[in-house]
Amino acid sequence: MIQSSDELDVLVIGGGPAGLATALRLHQYRLKVQVVTKRKQPRELVGDHLSVETSRVLHQLGCWNKFLDAGHLKSSGTRSIWGSNRIEFSDAISRPSGGGWYVDRLRFERMIEDQVNEQGIEMYNGTLIDVTSDSKGWIVQTDKAIRHVRMVIEASGKTSAFARKLGISRIREDRQIAHCTVYRSEKPAEFFAMIEAMESGWWYSSCLPGGLLSVILVTDADAASPWLLHKSSEWVEDTLSATVHTSARIRRHCGGARKIVSQNIVHLSSGRLEVTAGKDWIAVGDSAICYDPIAAHGISQALVTGRDAADAAADALSGDMNRLSQYTKRLDYSYTYYTNQRKRLYSVENRWPRSVYWMNRQRTK
């Protein structure tokens, strides 16, 4: 066990986009920051959406040119089949501002990590064991070292490892799964996403860099067991055959012989921490709030909260708590707005009144 002799200004617990964005911004304030993250397991290829508003954050983090060089696809909007069989164009479902990019998630995360390494920010593999507070801040013990830090950034995702050590619970809103398939496309990319509702959930599809088509089924975790989805594609294929536009899009891009590049299942438990910050710790990204995938926040939320939390942390370390208070108020407002929008969006779809999936999301609490 290594006993750290140097006091850190900030320790970031978690090496995803939210944690690394926070670390990059803190580094710009010339604060001494380190990142502790679990060793990442190889992940299947999966796509994601980045909203147009986050281009400013990428500029601020010094990643904008790298992002442009990575060849992510510019979005022309969304086509949605939701509430009726009619196709609604542009951003009718979830993005009032439209636009943005369809990104290769693995390529994007490597870009952020490269930027962190180039800035000389130290990253360590480790698992959080214990935390205690003292007059100077925190004593954080991982399986590799004990560090004395003035402030902690909770960026460990839905596990909320640091917050749990403080006895803070997560409020779980929903439990869904996403069955993600990436196909090799034989046609030029289409620069729009497609959302198609069906009886047991909804499909999302978008083209990705490198001639790929990402197709995702979002459904209840109880609707089909992960074991069934993993062991057999029969249930997914039956569900896909019930669609009109998603199945047509796959045929259009892949022809008769569909070449699968990757396939995996992601657990989507939306919700939030009961408390998202204290005077010497701040939660960011999915650790603070994890939205329903229909909100399409994902990476965008990670980057924005990372930047804003870093700004708040820098001020708090100087004795000014105003931005920290503003940060938590913005999270509360964002979550309230999202909750109302989510209810509204799901209430639009009334074609399957006996569907458990839709009843679960349309019930009033």
C-alpha positions in Angstrom: 0.0 0.0 0.0 1.5 3.3 -1.1 1.0 6.2 1.3 0.8 9.5 -0.7 2.8 12.2 0.9 1.7 15.0 -1.4 -1.8 16.5 -0.8 -3.9 16.6 -3.9 -6.3 19.4 -4.7 -8.8 17.1 -6.4 -9.1 13.4 -6.8 -11.5 12.2 -9.6 -13.0 8.8 -9.0 -13.9 7.4 -12.4 -12.3 7.5 -15.9 -15.3 7.9 -18.2 -16.0 11.0 -20.2 -17.5 12.9 -17.2 -14.5 12.2 -15.0 -11.9 13.0 -17.7 -13.7 16.2 -18.7 -13.6 17.3 -15.1 -9.9 16.5 -14.8 -9.1 18.4 -18.0 -11.0 21.5 -16.9 -9.4 21.4 -13.4 -6.0 21.1 -14.9 -6.7 24.5 -16.7 -7.0 26.0 -13.2 -3.5 24.7 -12.4 -4.9 22.5 -9.7 -3.1 19.3 -8.8 -5.5 16.6 -9.9 -5.4 12.8 -10.3 -7.8 10.3 -11.8 -8.5 6.8 -10.3 -10.3 4.5 -12.5 -11.0 0.8 -12.7 -9.1 -1.1 -15.4 -11.4 -0.9 -18.4 -12.5 -4.2 -19.9 -12.7 -4.4 -23.7 -16.1 -3.1 -24.8 -18.2 -3.9 -27.8 -18.5 -1.2 -30.4 -21.5 1.0 -29.8 -22.7 4.4 -31.1 -23.8 7.5 -29.3 -25.2 11.0 -30.0 -23.4 14.2 -29.1 -25.6 17.3 -29.1 -24.5 20.4 -31.0 -24.3 22.5 -27.8 -21.3 20.4 -26.5 -19.1 21.7 -29.3 -18.3 24.6 -26.9 -17.3 22.3 -24.2 -14.9 20.4 -26.5 -13.4 23.8 -27.4 -12.9 24.6 -23.8 -11.3 21.2 -23.0 -8.9 21.6 -26.0 -10.4 18.6 -27.8 -12.2 20.3 -30.7 -9.6 19.7 -33.4 -9.1 16.1 -32.3 -12.9 15.6 -32.5 -13.1 17.0 -36.0 -10.2 14.8 -37.1 -11.9 11.7 -35.8 -14.5 11.8 -38.6 -17.7 11.6 -36.6 -20.9 12.0 -38.6 -22.8 15.3 -38.6 -26.5 14.8 -37.8 -29.3 16.2 -40.0 -31.9 15.4 -37.4 -34.3 12.6 -36.4 -37.0 10.7 -38.1 -39.5 9.3 -35.6 -42.4 6.9 -35.8 -43.9 7.6 -32.4 -47.6 7.8 -31.5 -48.7 6.9 -35.1 -47.4 5.1 -38.2 -46.6 8.4 -39.7 -42.9 9.5 -40.0 -42.2 12.8 -38.3 -39.1 14.5 -39.5 -36.3 16.3 -37.7 -36.3 16.5 -33.9 -39.9 15.7 -33.1 -39.1 13.3 -30.3 -36.3 14.4 -28.0 -34.0 17.2 -29.3 -35.6 20.6 -29.7 -32.2 21.9 -30.9 -31.6 19.1 -33.4 -28.2 18.6 -35.0 -25.2 17.2 -33.4 -23.0 14.2 -34.3 -23.3 10.4 -34.4 -20.1 9.2 -32.7 -18.1 6.0 -32.4 -18.1 5.8 -28.6 -14.8 3.9 -28.3 -13.1 6.4 -30.7 -14.5 9.3 -28.7 -13.3 7.9 -25.3 -9.8 7.3 -26.7 -9.7 10.9 -27.8 -10.5 12.2 -24.3 -8.0 9.8 -22.8 -5.3 11.0 -25.2 -6.0 14.6 -24.3 -5.6 13.8 -20.6 -2.3 12.0 -21.2 -1.0 14.9 -23.3 -1.8 17.3 -20.5 0.3 15.2 -18.0 -2.7 14.4 -15.8 -2.0 11.3 -13.8 -4.3 8.3 -14.1 -4.2 5.2 -11.9 -6.0 1.9 -12.0 -7.6 1.2 -8.6 -10.7 0.2 -6.7 -12.2 2.4 -4.0 -11.9 0.8 -0.6 -12.7 3.5 2.0 -13.0 7.2 2.6 -12.8 9.3 5.7 -13.0 13.0 6.2 -10.6 15.2 8.2 -10.0 18.9 8.7 -8.2 19.1 5.4 -10.6 17.2 3.3 -10.6 13.5 2.6 -8.4 10.5 3.1 -9.2 8.2 0.2 -8.0 4.5 0.3 -7.9 2.4 -2.9 -6.5 -1.0 -3.3 -3.2 0.6 -4.5 -2.7 3.7 -2.4 -4.0 6.1 0.3 -4.3 9.7 -0.9 -5.0 12.9 1.0 -7.2 15.2 -1.1 -9.0 18.5 -0.6 -11.9 17.6 -2.8 -13.4 14.6 -4.6 -15.2 14.3 -7.9 -17.6 11.4 -7.9 -17.5 10.2 -11.5 -17.9 6.4 -11.0 -21.1 6.2 -12.9 -24.2 4.4 -11.8 -22.3 2.5 -9.1 -21.7 5.9 -7.3 -18.9 4.2 -5.3 -17.8 7.3 -3.4 -21.4 8.5 -2.6 -22.3 5.1 -1.3 -19.4 5.3 1.1 -21.0 8.4 2.5 -24.3 6.6 2.9 -26.0 8.4 0.0 -28.6 6.4 -1.9 -29.6 6.4 -5.5 -33.2 7.0 -6.5 -34.0 4.5 -9.2 -36.5 5.7 -11.7 -36.6 2.9 -14.3 -34.9 -0.3 -15.3 -34.5 -1.0 -19.0 -32.0 -2.9 -21.2 -30.7 -2.1 -24.7 -29.8 -4.8 -27.2 -27.2 -3.2 -29.4 -26.2 -4.5 -32.8 -23.7 -2.9 -35.1 -23.9 -3.9 -38.8 -21.4 -3.4 -41.6 -23.2 -1.1 -44.1 -22.9 -1.4 -47.8 -24.4 1.9 -48.6 -23.3 5.6 -48.0 -24.2 6.9 -44.6 -27.6 8.4 -43.9 -27.2 11.5 -41.7 -30.3 11.0 -39.6 -31.3 9.0 -36.6 -34.5 7.0 -36.5 -36.7 6.2 -33.5 -39.5 3.6 -34.1 -41.9 2.7 -31.3 -43.3 -0.8 -31.1 -45.3 -2.8 -28.6 -42.5 -3.9 -26.2 -40.3 -0.8 -26.5 -38.6 1.2 -29.2 -35.8 1.0 -31.8 -33.1 3.5 -32.4 -30.8 3.4 -35.4 -28.0 5.7 -36.7 -25.0 5.4 -39.0 -21.6 5.6 -37.5 -18.1 6.5 -38.9 -16.4 3.7 -40.9 -19.4 2.4 -42.8 -21.4 1.1 -39.8 -25.0 1.0 -38.9 -26.0 0.9 -35.2 -29.4 -0.6 -34.3 -30.6 -0.6 -30.7 -33.7 -2.1 -29.1 -34.7 -0.5 -25.8 -37.1 -2.6 -23.7 -38.0 -3.5 -20.1 -35.4 -5.6 -18.4 -38.3 -7.9 -17.4 -39.7 -8.1 -20.9 -37.1 -10.5 -22.1 -34.4 -11.9 -19.9 -30.8 -10.9 -20.7 -30.0 -14.6 -20.8 -32.5 -15.1 -23.7 -31.3 -12.0 -25.5 -27.7 -13.1 -25.2 -28.1 -16.8 -26.0 -30.6 -16.4 -28.9 -31.3 -13.7 -31.4 -34.7 -15.2 -32.1 -36.6 -12.9 -29.8 -34.9 -9.8 -31.1 -35.4 -10.9 -34.7 -39.1 -11.4 -34.0 -39.3 -7.9 -32.5 -37.4 -6.4 -35.4 -39.7 -8.1 -37.9 -42.7 -6.2 -36.3 -41.1 -2.9 -37.3 -41.6 -1.3 -40.7 -39.0 1.4 -41.0 -36.1 0.0 -38.9 -36.2 -3.3 -40.7 -36.4 -1.6 -44.1 -33.4 0.6 -43.1 -31.3 -2.5 -42.3 -32.2 -4.1 -45.6 -31.4 -0.9 -47.4 -27.9 -0.7 -45.8 -27.0 -4.4 -45.4 -28.8 -6.2 -48.2 -29.6 -9.9 -47.8 -26.5 -10.9 -45.9 -26.3 -8.9 -42.8 -22.7 -8.7 -41.4 -22.7 -8.2 -37.7 -19.6 -6.3 -36.4 -20.6 -6.4 -32.7 -23.5 -7.3 -30.5 -24.1 -6.7 -26.8 -26.5 -5.9 -24.0 -26.4 -2.7 -21.9 -28.4 -2.3 -18.7 -30.1 1.1 -18.5 -31.1 2.1 -15.0 -32.1 5.7 -15.0 -32.3 7.7 -11.8 -30.2 10.1 -9.6 -28.3 10.5 -6.4 -30.4 11.8 -3.5 -27.6 14.3 -2.8 -25.4 15.4 -5.7 -22.7 17.5 -3.9 -21.3 18.6 -0.6 -18.9 21.4 0.3 -15.9 19.2 -0.7 -17.3 16.7 -3.2 -19.3 16.9 -6.4 -21.0 14.2 -8.5 -20.9 14.4 -12.3 -22.3 12.5 -15.3 -24.3 9.3 -14.7 -23.2 9.3 -11.1 -25.2 12.5 -10.5 -28.1 11.9 -12.9 -28.6 9.0 -15.3 -31.3 9.8 -17.8 -33.7 7.6 -19.7 -32.1 6.9 -23.2 -35.1 8.7 -24.9 -33.6 11.9 -23.5 -30.4 11.3 -25.7 -28.2 13.1 -23.2 -25.4 10.5 -22.7 -22.0 11.9 -23.5 -23.3 15.5 -23.7 -24.4 15.4 -20.1 -21.1 13.9 -19.1 -19.1 16.7 -20.7 -21.3 19.6 -19.5 -21.5 18.4 -15.9 -17.8 17.7 -15.9 -16.9 21.2 -17.0 -19.4 22.9 -14.7 -18.4 20.8 -11.7 -14.7 21.7 -12.3 -15.6 25.4 -12.4 -17.5 25.0 -9.1 -14.7 23.0 -7.5 -12.1 25.6 -8.4 -14.2 28.3 -6.8 -15.0 26.2 -3.7 -11.3 25.4 -3.1 -10.8 29.2 -3.0 -13.6 29.7 -0.5 -16.4 30.8 -2.9 -19.3 28.3 -2.8 -21.6 30.3 -5.1 -21.0 28.2 -8.3 -21.3 25.0 -6.3 -24.8 26.1 -5.2 -25.6 27.0 -8.7 -24.4 23.7 -10.0 -26.7 21.7 -7.7 -29.7 24.0 -8.5 -29.1 23.4 -12.3 -29.0 19.7 -11.8 -32.3 19.8 -9.8 -33.9 22.0 -12.5 -32.6 19.8 -15.3 -34.0 16.7 -13.6 -37.4 18.2 -13.0 -37.6 19.4 -16.6 -36.5 16.0 -17.9 -39.0 14.2 -15.7 -41.9 16.3 -17.1 -40.7 15.9 -20.7 -40.2 12.1 -20.3 -43.8 11.8 -19.1 -45.0 13.8 -22.0 -43.1 11.9 -24.6 -44.2 8.5 -23.4 -47.8 9.6 -23.0 -47.9 10.3 -26.8 -47.7 6.6 -27.6 -51.2 5.1 -27.2 -51.2 2.4 -29.9 -50.7 -0.5 -27.4 -52.9 0.2 -24.4 -52.3 -3.3 -22.9 -48.5 -3.2 -23.3 -46.7 -3.5 -20.0 -43.8 -1.5 -21.4 -45.9 1.6 -22.2 -48.1 1.2 -19.1 -45.0 1.2 -16.9 -44.0 4.6 -18.4 -47.4 6.2 -18.6 -48.6 5.5 -15.1 -48.8 8.4 -12.7 -46.9 8.2 -9.4 
